[in-house]
């Protein structure tokens, strides 16, 4: 006789008066395939946990973002934000699509060069550029975005030493009506600091001011803030033209476009409240086009958005290690992935789906990771089917920042695979082993032996 | 381990405790366990009966039953817990 499918017995107290009028949905619809490839087979072959990246989704996101801007503004160039996800395979998908590289350290800069990006198509941002880094960037004709006066004066010295002219831009920070103001990077617009930097550059024969850059924040929920930012950059460009008779070649509006993840503390789901790429594009393009530049003076528009192009192309597959009951009666489920791999769990309530069929019965639970550390909590409260040891889940929208900010803490990092348009699966980063970790350690001779 | 006498269980899994006024819902297996408890079955007997009917190991069912009884106790639906 065939036995019936087992499901553990549950009992739940019925409460009234606590209904959410928006009725946020319980995620019990199983996600059994990603881009046509079975989740179960992926985990059987590459292990659990496992990061999965969809190449077709990256391309769809990129093409749709480019379309949103190019249909509104004549001169647009995207640069892939390496820090968002600098796995070479991911970067190269963006480069194949036409994106330049945007880097914020010499490590990322070297990665871009090794990937084959020409030096003059690398935007070098960030507060940490050594004299050697700047020398390399000048020689390669990269787009150097100056962050502070120390860097500006250092650049003048290096250009004098190299007997060449360095082409630069400055990063400008500003009040765009949103909180917090990111004033730690670049030169401030409102207090005149940006003008001081511009005047210094314009009067230095070793430097040529080619562009103006800003990056007003992250996960921006207001497209209007970009209109303000674009207006302030246009204002600087316009006044540079008036005062110095010099036309700025490009404006770089940075990134910060939101993905459809749900921020912690948000009442509504992320997908219901984020502006669309078209909203951002409209705010930026309309402002620049209406500012008053002649058609042949219109600056090239750079965009460095990362998160919104990669987040929904990344999935994390994982398995239930155990379930238990907390002292107050809540269900706790322990997964084989935690904040070590899912750094963004500190900011988001990630959508998590079961990877196999369940009944419609669900329960509220806390989702913990495998680390023996109290911080390792993935979701403080989530309603999921009756998960048991060995069951598999799919975490959605993990493509941004997790594969760069992940920690080798207690556990080692897992495999990362990419699914291509023909549903072929490619291993793009191998899981770490004890040898990976020990390769970098040295033990002094007198500590090599011990007796216990 | 006895389920309190006056607890009302409906056919579709709703449970009502007239002493506290609390209502509960349970899944079909939970309903079945409560029915077996009302029939004075012991934990071991319930494990055996469920293992015959469902595709799961005895140890797994026993582990889940212990948890289920713990919840029944915390909801004051049973008065003792072995």
Interface residues (C-beta under 8 A of the other chain):
Chain A: X3 X4 X5 X6 X7 X8 X9 X10 X11 X12 X13 X14 X325 X329 X359 X361 X386 X388
Chain B: X15 X22 X23 X24 X25 X26 X27 X28 X29 X30 X32 X33 X50 X53 X54 X55 X56 X60 X61 X64 X65 X67 X68 X70 X71 X72 X74 X75 X77
